[in-house]
Amino acid sequence: MDFSRFDVLTFDCYGTMIDWETGITAAVAEIARAHGVTVNPAQALTIYGELEPAIEHGEYKSYRTVLERVMRAMAERLGFAATDAECAAFAESVKRWPPFPDSPAALAALHARFKLGVISNVDDDLFAESEKLLGVEFDWVVTAAQVKSYKPSLNNFNRAHERIGVPRERILHVAQSMFHDIVPAKQLGMTVVWVNRRRGRPGSAAPDAQAHPVDSLADPPRREEAGRHGKAHRESFGRDHLGRVGRHRRDLRPPTPDRKST
């Protein structure tokens, strides 16, 4: 992939930069233990994955409200009744969900060469704490709270593009979720990089490139071979690759509107 084509990189946050699976399972386990229930992490994630999009569907409600309702319904499935305080604590736990180990350094290196944006299904105050953990101040932050919809709605992407003000072909979207990000971004004709945090699991759309965590990078010869065969080759945002991107990228500086405006 020719990274000189892009001036802006937009990211999903939770699942891409923030390890939300670890955050979710830890928060659920803590609440369940108070009720004498042991939770299998895989089971908790399966239930969460079923409940969250269903609760987000329909009339917009804050992500904090979504999470509170998810926790209440999840507890029922797991055989206990979560209190109002426990449901609120689960929503609040988003602020402590940890970054993936490779996220802060990769974002810092990328920000030296590109403008960075976030398009995330979250409330502003919750993301503000995640941004601190990631250690980078994004140029644009577009949340569900601001646009009153949740991905995979195209509205989230369209509103982000309006705010960024750069031609869509100059924006590269980077995300882990096929459902929330890759499919809708491709529907809009965007170039996308799939961050394969859950390797080996099938997807429903073809990304333009694939990135793995730093500890599982594909070696350069394999990336070049994949490119010669015209396939979506593996790319990484590790330090070696970032150096190459920086050397070939044109220094275009898009205007930066108020990052917190709606």
Secondary structure, 3 states (H helix, E strand, C coil): CCHHHCCEEEECCECCCECHHHHHHHHHHHHHHCCCCCCCHHHHHHHHHHHHHHHHCCCCCCHHHHHHHHHHHHHHHHCCCCCHHHHHHHHHHHHHCCECCCHHHHHHHHHCCCEEEEEECCCHHHHHHHHHHHCCCCCEEEEHHHHCCCCCCHHHHHHHHHHHCCCHHHEEEEECCHHHHHHHHHHCCCEEEEECCCCCCCCCCCCCEEECCHHHCCCHHHHHHHHHCCCCCECCCCHHHHHHHHHHCCCCCCCCCCCCCC
